[in-house]
Structures are given as structure tokens and as C-alpha cells.
Amino acid sequence: MGSLHRLAVACSLMALVATAAQAEDWQTAKDEDGIKVSLSVVPGSDYKAYRGVTVIKAPLAKIQALQEDVSGACAWIHECKSQKLLKNEGDQSWTYTQFNTPWPVTPRDSILHVTSVHGADGSLTRNLEEVPTYLPAEKGFVRVAQVQGFWKLVPKGADSTEVTYQVHTEPGGSVPSFVANKFVVDAPFNTLKALRAKAEQ
């Protein structure tokens, strides 16, 4: 039994490693206008994770301020209809967002728990996690079931910042594949492009 148990543990560990490797198998989907968007298959999910990376000619503090202006940030977040801050506690905040969606998809709403972590290298990581039961369901919207992701801001000299936006979403309800496949490219690309334009003003 001992050897069988060890074999089972080894198989489980190999499966975990394989899953992690698969989730990190990023494939470039779009590389345009200084913004690179990559996609990764997520085991057990019908929806791909997306990652967008760009360099913005603005100091990290300015980009951080734009992100922390929760209602104002809706202007540069892809398909954001409205957004508000629900609660703030030190390096943690909770935000509520309503999104526009193309017909025939029912509009989505999302409640994110955002945790900010400051790195020794001057970087800032804002971890994103969906907390769908934080508020009751809103009429006319389907609550996003799951979000796992982050923003990472890394200073590049005094006046530039490398920005990475990585997310995997389970949108809840039914979403046609052609809509989902377009969203995972458009969301990071359009969000980073609009954020860059705002930050570089």
C-alpha cells in the first residue's frame, strides 16, 4: 500500500505541474501599436485567460492614481458602463462594475476585491478576485461568476511604466464562443490603449 500511495501522490503532483504548465502556455494573439496580447488555455474552463503588456510614458504614481479613481476608470476600461467604489480598507478595496455586452448576451456585472502589494523594486501589483455574493443580484444583469487576475506596474526609469494586465474570467450564464473569443483579445488591448492615452496626456 505504501508504494501505491507514493505512486498516487507522485501522479497527483505531476498532474498539478502539468496543469500549471498548461495555464502558462501563452500564445500571442495580437501585437500591435506597442501592446502585446497573449492568450492561455485554462484547464477546466471554456474561456481563455488573457494577458496584455505595454509600456506607458508616464510615472507609476500617475497610472496608480488613474486606477484608484474608480468611477473615472470606467472611461478607459473596455465595455465599462458604470463603476463605483463599495469599500476601502488600507491596501484593499471592493468595486462594483456594470458592463455593456453585445446582443444577444445579457449585460454582466462584477464585484472585485482588489488587493494592492508594493514590491521592493518599486513595483505595484493589484490582485483581482471576484466576490460574486458580496452584494445581492442586480435586476437585468448576470453576475460574473469568477475573476482571477492582476495589474502589475513596474517603473522603467523616472517617467515610464511597464503595465501588465492579466485576467481569467468565468462570465456566468451563456456566452457564445465568438463573443468570448473576441472579448479576451479586445478587453486587454482596448483597456491598455485607452489607459495609455489617458496617462500620457
BELBELJO-V356885 format. One record per residue. RES is the residue in three letters. PSI is psi in radians with two decimals (999 if undefined). Layout:
BEGIN
res={RES | RES}
psi={PSI | PSI}
END
This chain:
BEGIN
res={MET | GLY | SER | LEU | HIS | ARG | LEU | ALA | VAL | ALA | CYS | SER | LEU | MET | ALA | LEU | VAL | ALA | THR | ALA | ALA | GLN | ALA | GLU | ASP | TRP | GLN | THR | ALA | LYS | ASP | GLU | ASP | GLY | ILE | LYS | VAL | SER | LEU | SER | VAL | VAL | PRO | GLY | SER | ASP | TYR | LYS | ALA | TYR | ARG | GLY | VAL | THR | VAL | ILE | LYS | ALA | PRO | LEU | ALA | LYS | ILE | GLN | ALA | LEU | GLN | GLU | ASP | VAL | SER | GLY | ALA | CYS | ALA | TRP | ILE | HIS | GLU | CYS | LYS | SER | GLN | LYS | LEU | LEU | LYS | ASN | GLU | GLY | ASP | GLN | SER | TRP | THR | TYR | THR | GLN | PHE | ASN | THR | PRO | TRP | PRO | VAL | THR | PRO | ARG | ASP | SER | ILE | LEU | HIS | VAL | THR | SER | VAL | HIS | GLY | ALA | ASP | GLY | SER | LEU | THR | ARG | ASN | LEU | GLU | GLU | VAL | PRO | THR | TYR | LEU | PRO | ALA | GLU | LYS | GLY | PHE | VAL | ARG | VAL | ALA | GLN | VAL | GLN | GLY | PHE | TRP | LYS | LEU | VAL | PRO | LYS | GLY | ALA | ASP | SER | THR | GLU | VAL | THR | TYR | GLN | VAL | HIS | THR | GLU | PRO | GLY | GLY | SER | VAL | PRO | SER | PHE | VAL | ALA | ASN | LYS | PHE | VAL | VAL | ASP | ALA | PRO | PHE | ASN | THR | LEU | LYS | ALA | LEU | ARG | ALA | LYS | ALA | GLU | GLN}
psi={-0.60 | -0.80 | -0.64 | -0.72 | -0.76 | -0.66 | -0.73 | -0.75 | -0.76 | -0.75 | -0.72 | -0.76 | -0.71 | -0.66 | -0.71 | -0.76 | -0.73 | -0.70 | -0.80 | -0.72 | -0.70 | -0.69 | -0.41 | 0.17 | 1.39 | 2.36 | 2.27 | 2.21 | -0.47 | 2.33 | 1.69 | 2.48 | 0.60 | 0.22 | 2.19 | 2.17 | 2.21 | 2.64 | 2.65 | 2.38 | 2.39 | 2.05 | 2.31 | 0.02 | 2.56 | -0.11 | 2.36 | 2.63 | 2.62 | 2.66 | 2.19 | 2.43 | 2.36 | 2.91 | 2.22 | 2.30 | 1.25 | 2.60 | 2.66 | -0.71 | -0.61 | -0.72 | -0.71 | -0.76 | -0.68 | -0.67 | -0.61 | -0.19 | 1.44 | -0.84 | -0.68 | -0.51 | -0.36 | -0.44 | -0.43 | -0.04 | 2.29 | 2.19 | 0.44 | 2.23 | -0.79 | 2.71 | 2.47 | 2.69 | 2.21 | -0.67 | 2.58 | 2.24 | 1.67 | -2.08 | 0.20 | 2.49 | 2.79 | 2.22 | 2.62 | 2.24 | 2.40 | 2.36 | 2.52 | 2.55 | 2.58 | 2.58 | 2.43 | 0.39 | 2.29 | 2.39 | 2.54 | 2.67 | 2.79 | 2.48 | 1.99 | 2.39 | 2.04 | 2.17 | 2.12 | 2.34 | 2.16 | 2.22 | 2.75 | -0.40 | 0.15 | 0.02 | 2.84 | 2.18 | 2.25 | 1.77 | 2.39 | 2.26 | 2.23 | 2.36 | 1.36 | -0.40 | 0.17 | -0.61 | 2.69 | 2.78 | 2.55 | 2.29 | 2.34 | 0.00 | 2.59 | 2.19 | 2.25 | 2.30 | -0.63 | 2.39 | 2.28 | 2.17 | -2.91 | 2.74 | 2.40 | 2.16 | 2.16 | 2.09 | 2.40 | 1.55 | -2.90 | -0.47 | 0.23 | 2.69 | 2.25 | 2.23 | 2.19 | 2.29 | 1.90 | 2.27 | 2.52 | 2.27 | 2.39 | 1.84 | -0.15 | 2.70 | -2.69 | 2.22 | 2.11 | 2.56 | -0.61 | -0.54 | -0.80 | -0.75 | -0.59 | -0.70 | -0.74 | -0.28 | -0.80 | -0.66 | -0.94 | -0.69 | -0.91 | -0.63 | -0.84 | -0.66 | -0.76 | -0.65 | -0.76 | -0.77 | -0.71 | -0.77 | -0.53 | 0.06 | 999}
END
